[in-house]
Amino acid sequence: MSARFIKAVIGLKIAFYISHLKRVIATKLLYMETRYFYLLRLILAWTDLALVNVCLFLAYHLSNKNGVSVDVHSYRHTAIICNLIWIICTGIFKLYNEDTIHKQESIYRGTWKSLALHIALFIAYLFFSNSIDFPKSYFISFYSFLILSFLLSRFTGTAMQALLNKNSGIRKSVAILDMNQGGSKLAKYLEQQSSLNFLGFLEDEFSVSERGELVVASAAKQLTAAVNSGVEEVYVSVDTNRMSDMADLIKEGEKQCIRLKFVPDMAELETSFRFDKMGDFTVLCARSEPLEAIENRFKKRLFDIIVSLGVVVFILSWLYPIMAIIIKLQSPGPVLFKQLRSGRDNKPFWCYKFRSMRMNNESDSRQASANDDRVTPIGKFMRRTSLDEFPQFLNVLFGYMSVIGPRPHMLSHTEQYRKIIDKYMVRHFLKPGISGLAQVNGYRGETTETVLMEKRVENDIWYMGNWSLMLDVRIVFLTIVNVFRGDGAY
């Protein structure tokens, strides 16, 4: 077995290892969950919950003193509801998340968003529980106390955090060993992290022999100097073509008892990797896809079933016969228009819509356009209000589509655009949707220019890499808003 082959294998293993570290650093380690910040999260969460209950107690006694009778049973019931709503609101806005707790502006933003949603949900609860006669003075007093308490709490917390941050002893000391041009960018990021005490760059770059191997003596000198300076962790900014040289550095770091964090510069690859384990094998996936996780697929499928079943039972059940009569009266032909379209993994499926055009031979090749002479009078109304899309909830119920996802295209258009648009087929990793991020951002209907399809693909790929259930809910609401605005297709 040749030395070149052995070096290549070692380099590949180290590349997988570094890629894993890069992913972890990007999500958690750069925020450094030290004991101080972990304790801060716990204190903030329990203090906020205590403030909610203290303000409720004060409002209860103030209301009774002012002649507004609030019995103990109502007070206890209100306390339970308010606590539950507060937990839900802070969970939605991730107020006590690792990412939020490290940025003061994120804490403030999350607090006021949670408080505003708390007020809205509590009012909704009072309305739907027929408790509209709830004492107004109790309601006003509670939220007045709560707003003032949160203002005082956040200002106090900001002052204490600023005071503690001056003490570098509670922050982890880190430095950078710069092996490429990405070190300066990394340094700017580390300087902004209040949980880290960034000490700067290690003095000298690595020496490299003629064979391109790392000189261990140079590494030992720099890491020894770092340990003597109180550095606890060293971030190594390294080009991907130098990954195979990292084995010696890893050994030297372990000898010096200093943690090394590798940040490979993979910008030239123009993609974000996901690190997986498959048995004893390390798998580096070319894209980050939240919907590859079984729990996320379960959530999305459950959401699809609930929404589509509700639409089919409560809307399509009476809408279908009405639309069938009108469509039949205006033009001969079937009520439903079905067409083979590109589905998940580019597998074709029959997509159903209310027929909005007269029968023609161009439906599989020609896009609908403004003032299209094929569209019937009721078809214009359906396309403008998106009523023609409602039968697609059957596709969702059967599992061929999702409520939210990339819009399915005709097979001929898929073949056309896959040849001229880079990454076009990536959007087919997902189930197609009735609506999607591209549609609510204005990229829907006829695509007369290639750049419009490129924007649609760009939105679809972003959605795939950043999926969350709350994002789906947000797109659903934006879709409904667009429908009422009449922002439909031609």
N, C-alpha and C positions, 0 to 999 in steps of 0.2 A: 504494500500500500504506500503510495507516494506521500512525501511530506506536504506537497501542495494540496492533496486531497484531505489530509488530516487537518491542515490549517483551515481549509474551507468549511469542514464539518464543525470545527471548534468555533469558527466565526459565526456560523449559522445559529449554533446553540446560544452563543452570547447575544446575537441579534434578537433572538426570541426573548431572552432574559431582560435585555435593555428595553425592548418594546413594551414588555409587561410593566417595568418600572416607570416608563414614560406615561403609560395609561393611568397608573395609580397616582403618579405625581400630579397629572393633569386634573384628577378628580378629587384627591384628598390631601396628599402629602404636602403640596405647596401651601396648604392652609395650616398645616402642622397643629393637630389637635393636642396641644399641650394640656397638662393638668389644670393650668390656669384658665384656659378657654373652655375646657370641659366643665369646670366648676362654674364658670360664668354662665354657661348655657343653663345649668341646673338652677342656679340662683335666679336668673331672669325668668325662667318658666314658673317656678314656684312663687316668686314674688308677685308676678302678674296675676296669678290665680288668687293669691291672698288679697291683692288690691280689689279684685272684682267682688270678693265676698265682704271685705271691709266696707266698700262703698255701698253695697246692698244693705248692710246692717245700719250704716249711718242714714241712708235714705229712708229706711223703714222707721227708725226712731224719730227722724225729723218730720216725716209725714204725720205720725201719730201725735206729735207735740203741736202741730199746726192744725189739728182738728180733723185730719183726713184719716179715717179709721182703716187700718190694714191689719187683718187678723193674722195670727201666727201661721196658720195653714197656708194662706196665700203667699206669705213671705218665704216659707220653706220651699213651696212649689216653684216660686219665681227663682229662688237661688239655684235649684237643681237645673232648671231650664237655662239660666244665664251661664252657668258653669259649662254645661254641655255645648252651648252655642260658641262660647269662647274657645273651647278646645278644638271645635270644628274649624272656626275661623283661622286660628293660628296654624292649624294643620294645612289648610288650603294655601295660605301665603308663606308657609315654611318659616315662621318667625324665629323658631329656635333651631333652625338648621345650621350645620357647620358653615356653609357658605355665607349665610346671613349674619351670623354672630361676629364674623371677623371685620365687618364693615359697618360703621356707625350709621351711615346714610341708609343702609339696607335695614337696619334695626328700626330706624324711625319710619321708613316707608312701610315696612311690614306691620308695624304697630298701628299706624293710622288706617291702613287698609283693613286690618283685622277689626278695628273698632268700628269703622263705617259699615262693614258687613255685619257685625254684631247687632248694630242698631237696626239695620234693614231686616235681618232675620227675626229679631225679637218682635218688631212691629208686625211682620208677616205671621208669626206665631199667635200674637194677640188677635189678629184679624180672623185667622182660620179656626181658632179655638173659641170663637165667640166671646172673647174677653175684651172687647173693644171699650168697655166701661172701666178698664183698668185705671186706677188713680193717676191722673196726669202729673200731679206734684211728685208722686213717688218715682215715676218714669224720668221726669226732668231732673230731679235731685240726684238720682242714681248716675245718670250719664254725665251730669255736671261734675260730680265728685270724681267719676272715673277719668274724665278728660284731664282734670287738674292733677289727679294722682299720677297719671301716665306722664304728664309734662314734667312734674317734679322728679319722678323716678328716672326718666330718660336723661334729664339734665344732670342729676346726681351720678348716674351711671357713667355718663360721658366724662365728667370731671374725675371720677375715681379711676376710670380706664386710662385717661391721659396721665394721671399721677403714677399708676402702676407701670405704664409703658416706659417711663423714664428709668425704671429699675430694670436694667438689662438682665439681671439675674433670673427673672421669671421667664425670659424669652430664650429660645434655643439659638445658639450662636452658629451661624453658617457662613461658608465662603464658597467661591466659585473657582474651579480649575478650568480655564478657558482653552479649549482645543479647537475652536472654530470661531466664526464671526457671530454666532448666536449668543455668545456670553453676555454681551452688552444688553441685549434685549431681556435676557433672563435676569440680569442684575437690576434693571429698572422694576421688574415685577417683584423681586424679593424685597427691594427697598420699601415697597408699598405695603408689605404684609406686617401688620402691627404685632403679630405673634412671633416674628423672627427678628433676631439681632444680626443683621447682615454686616459682616466685617470686611467685605470686599473680595478682591481677587488674590489668589496665591501668586507669588511674585513672578516666577519664570514659567514659560511654556515648557512642554516636554521636549527633550532631545530625542531625535529619531536617527537610528542607524541607517546605513545604506540599504539594508534589507527591509526597512520600514518597521522594525520591531521597536517596542517601547524600551527605553533605557531605564532599568529598575532603579538604578542609583539616583537618577533625577527625580523619580516619583517618591522614593524614600525620603529624600531631602525636603521636598515640598510638604509632604504629609507630616513629617516630624515637626517642621516649623508650624504647621497648622495646629497640631496637638498642643504645642507649647504656647500658642496664642489663645488657647481656650476654645478653638473651633470644635464643635460636636459633630457636624455633618458637612460634607463637601459635595457640592453639586458639580458634576462634570459635564460641561457642554461639549459635545463630540459629534463629528460628522459620521454619517452612516458608513462611509468607507474606511473608518478607523475602528469599527467595532471589534474586529478580530484582534486588535492590539490591547484590548481591555483586560484580558485574562491576568497579565502580570500586575496590572494596577489593582485588580480586585484582591489578589493575594497580598500585595503590599498594604492595602488599606486594612485588611484583617490583622496583619502583623502589628500595625500601629493602633489597633482598636478604635478606628474611626469609621463612621458610616459613610458610604459613598452612594450618591443618588445620580444616576445617569439621565441626562436629558439629550437624547439624540435629535439632531436637526434633520427632520424628515419632510421639510416643507416642499422639497422638489418632487415628492411623490404625489402631492395634491390630493391626499385622502387621509382619513383618520382610521387607524387600526383598532381592532378589538382583539383582546387576548383571551383565548378559551383553552380549556383543558378537555381532552378526549382520551379517557383512560390514562395511560402513561405518556400520551403524546401531547406536545404543545402545539396549538393551532393559532396562527396569526391571521385573522379575518380582515379582508381589505376595507370593510366599512363597519361603522358602528350602527347597529340596527336594534333598537330597543324591542321591536316586535319579534325578534328571534327568541327572546326569553318566553318560556311557556306561560308564566304568570301574566305577562303583558298581553299575550295572544288571548288568554282566557278572559281578561278584563275587556278587551276590545270586542271579542265575540259576544260576550254577555251583553255589552252595551248595544251591539248591533241587533241582537235578538229582541231585547226589550223595546228599542225604538221602532224597529220594523214591525214587530208584532202589534205594537200600539197603533201604528199608522194603518196597517192592514185592517185591523178590527174596527177602529173608530173613525177612520177617514175613507180608506179605499172601498170599504164595504158598501157605502152609500154613494161615493163619488163615481165608482166604476159604472153602474147602470145609467146614471145621468149623462156621463160623458159618452157612453156607448150610443145612446139615443141621438145625441147632438152630432157626433161624428158620422153616424150612419146617414143622418138626414142631409148632411152637407156634401158627402162624397161616398161613392161605393167603395167597398173594400173592408178589410178586417178592422176591428176596433184597436187592437194592439199592433204596433209595429215592432218586429223583432229583427235583430241584425247580429251577425257574428262580430264580436269585438275581442280585442286582446285583453286577456285576464292576467291573473297572477302567474309568474314564471312564463309569460307569453303564451299561455294555453287559451285557445279561443273558447268563448261561451256565448250563449244567446242572451242578448241584452234586450229588455222589454221597455217600451214606451207607449204612451197613447199616440196613435197615429195623428200627426199634425200636418201631413202633406197628402196631396192627391197621389194615387198610385202612379209610379214612374220607374224607369229603368236605370236611373242615375243615383239611387239612394246609397249604393255601396262604393261610390267613387267621388261624388260631388258633395262638398260641404254646403250646408244651408248658409245663405247670405242675406244681407239686408234687402228687403223688397223681393224676396225669392218668390217667383210666380207659382211655385209648386205648393206653397203653404196655403192652407184653407183659412177662412175667416176665424173659425174657432181655434185653428192651429196657431194663428198669430197671438191670440189671447193666452193659450196654453204655454207657448214658448216664452212669452213675456213674463208670465207669472210662475213659470217652471212647473205647471200642473202636469205637463206631459211626462215629467220624470217620476211621478208617483208609482207607476207599476214596477219601477226598479227596486222598490222595497221588497218585492217578491224575490228578486235576485239576491237581496241582502239576506232575507229569511232562509233561502235555500243554500246560502254560503258561497255564492259566486262573486258577490260584491260586499263592500262595507259601506256604512253610512258615510264615512269620511275616508278619502283616499284619492289617488290620482284618477282623473276622469278616463274612462276606457275609450280608446280610439278604434276606428275602423281598421280592419286588417291591412287594407291597402295603404292607409296612412302610416301604420306602424312600419311597414316595409319601406315606405318612402323616407320617413324621418330618421330611421335607424342608420341610414347611409350618409346623412348630411349633418346630424346633430350628435356631438360627442356626449356620451353617457346617457343617451336617450333611453336605452333599454334598461337602465338601472331602475327607473320608475316602475318597471314590471315585477320587481321583487315583492311588491305589495299587492294586496287585493285592490282592484279599482273601486272608486267610491262614487256615490251620488253627488256629493260636493267635495271640495278639497281646498287646500290652502291657496293654490293658484287661482281658483275661481273667486274666492272672497277677496283676493288681492287684485282682481280685475282682469285676469287672463283667462277669459272664457269665450265661448262662441267661435266664430270663424277666425282662423289664423291665416291671414293673407301674406304675412311676412315670416320668414324663418326665425327672426329675432323674437317674435311673439311666442313661438313654440319653445325657443330656448329659455325664455323667462318662465314658461309654464313648467318645463322640465327642472329648472333650477329650484322653483318652489316645491315641486314634488320630492326632489331629492333631499332638500332641507327638512321637509316634513318627515321623511323616512328616518333621518338621523336624529330627530329631536322629538319623536312621538311621545305624547303623554295623554292620559285620559282627559285631563283638563284642557289640553290643546284641542282635542276632538269636540269637547263641549263648547269651547270658545268658537270654533269654526261653525258649529251648528247654529249658534246664536247669530253670528255674522251672516250666515246664509239666510236665516229668517228675515233679518233686517234688510238684506239686499232684495229679497222677494217682495217685501212691502214697499220698497223704493221703486219697484218695477225694473230692477237691474237684471233682466233675464236675457236669454239668447234671442237670436233673430227668429 
